[in-house]
Amino acid sequence: LIWIGSYKNGANMYKEGSKSMMNLELGDINAVCEDNYGNYWLGTNDRGIVVYNPKIGEQVAHYTAANSPMFGNIMVGAYKASDGSLWFGGYNSGLTRCIPHNGNGEATVINYRHTGAPDGLATDNVWSITEDRWHCIWIGTLGAGIQRLDLRTGKFRTWDNKNTQLSDNY
């Protein structure tokens, strides 16, 4: 199965051999990743993170700035790390880590925000997320270059057009 988040059209599922796609009316979906329990974590354009259980066909959890430590509700990037944690980057929402506890969508939510610290998050605009073989989290930002979060130390390192040959910080 392939899940595709779509602007103004919820989440869509494509199954090879199927004659049509299935659509879930869950709002504007910008990013999708699956947890170790088979739930889909959907980063929305305006409603934070929705957790959908495809086995029962229902939303099982919903994380927003109002009910969790999240800083904002606009999610634009998502990544599932090797430890099973789910990472979301957002527009003016910082970097969010969700650590699922069970298949019911319950999770510990940790949010990283820009504070101005030299070894902190450089901006609250995080566009892309990945992980290296040493389990450090790498992010691409909107306007602040590239950063690496070392989970052992909790510190960020920044590469931008001031300290490297990058042509710009986007």
N, C-alpha and C positions, 0 to 999 in steps of 0.2 A: 504494500500500500504506500502511496505517496500522499502526504498532506500538504496543502498549499494554502497559506494565509493570503487573504486578498483584501484590498482597500474597499470598504463599503459593501463587502459581500461575504463576511464571515470566513469560515474555514471550509476548504473543499477537499474531498478525498477522491483519489483516482485509483482504481484497481484494474490491473492489466486484464484484458479480456472482457471487461465490463463495457456496456454500450453507453454508459453515461457516468457523470460524476455525481457524488453525493455532496450536498451543501449543509453545513451546520450554521444556523442563524445565531451567531455569537458576537456580532458587531464587527468593527474594523480590526482585523488581525494582521499584525506586521511581522511576527516571529513565532515559530513553533519548535518545540523540542519535546521528546518523550522521556519520562522518568523510568527507573528500573522496574516499576510496577505496571507499566503499560499505559499510564495516564498521559494525556497531552497537555502540556503547559503552553498556553497561548498568550503571547505578549500583544496587548491591544494598543490601539492608537489613542485611547482616551479613558480606558477603564482598568488599567493595571494589568494584572496577570490572572487569567481564568484557567482553572484546572478542570479538564474534561475527561471523564472515564468512558472510553468507547465500549467497554463490556456491558455497561448498563445504559449507555446513551444519555448520560446526564452530566451536568456541571456539578463537581463535588467540592470545589473550593474557589474562593475569589479573593485575591490579595490586592489591596489598594493603599494609597497614601493615608486614607482615613482609618484603616483597620490593621495596619502593620507598620513596621519601621521604614517602609518605602518612602522615598522623597517625592516621587511624582508618579503619574499614571500613564505616561506615553512611553511605551516600550518599542524599540526599533530593531534590536538584535537579541539573539538567544543562542546559548551553547550548553550542551551537556558535557561536563568534565568527567575525567576518568574515575573520580571518586563518587560519581553519581549525583553530585550537586549540579544545580541548574543556574546558569548565569544569564542575566538580562541587562542590556544596556538601554538607556533611554535618552530622549530629548528632554533636557532639563530635569532628568530623573536620576542621574548618577549611574552607579553600577550596583546591581542587586544580585545577591547570592541566595538561592533557596535550597535548603537541605531537607529533602522529604523524609518523613518519619515512617510512613506507612502508605498503603495503597488508597487511603481515604483523602489524599490531597493535603494532609497536615504537614507543615514544614516549619523549620526555623528560618526566618528571613533576616538577612543582614544587608544593610545598605551602606555603600561607600559614597561619600559626598565630597565635593571640592571644598577644601577649607583654606587653601593658600599655603599649606605646609609643603616644603620642597620635596618631601618623599611621600606625598599624598596624591590623591586623584587630582589631575590637572584641570579637569572641567567636568561639569555635570552632563555633558553631551557625549555619550558613549555609543558609537555606531556599530562596531563589530567586536567579536570576542572569539578567542581560540585558546588553546593550551599547548605548551611545548612538552617535550619528553621528560622534563624535570618537574612537571606539574605546576609550572608557573602559568598564570593567566595573562594573556596578551590582549590589549584592546586598541582599537583604532578609534580616534576621537574626531569630533567635529570642531576643528580649530585649535587643538592642543597637541597634535602629533600622535606618536605611538607610545604606549606605556606597557610596562610589565609589572604585574603584582606577584611578589614572592610570598606565597601563603605561609611559609615558615617564619618570616619576619613581619608580615603584614605591611611591608613597605613597597611603594611604587618607584619605578625608575622611568624617566621620560627621555624619549628621543624626539627632537623637534628641529625646526629650521634654525634655531639658535646654536645648538650643540652638535649638529650633524650636517650632512650635505642634502638633507631633504629640501625639496623646492618649496613646499608649503606645509602647513600643519593640518591639512584636511585629508 
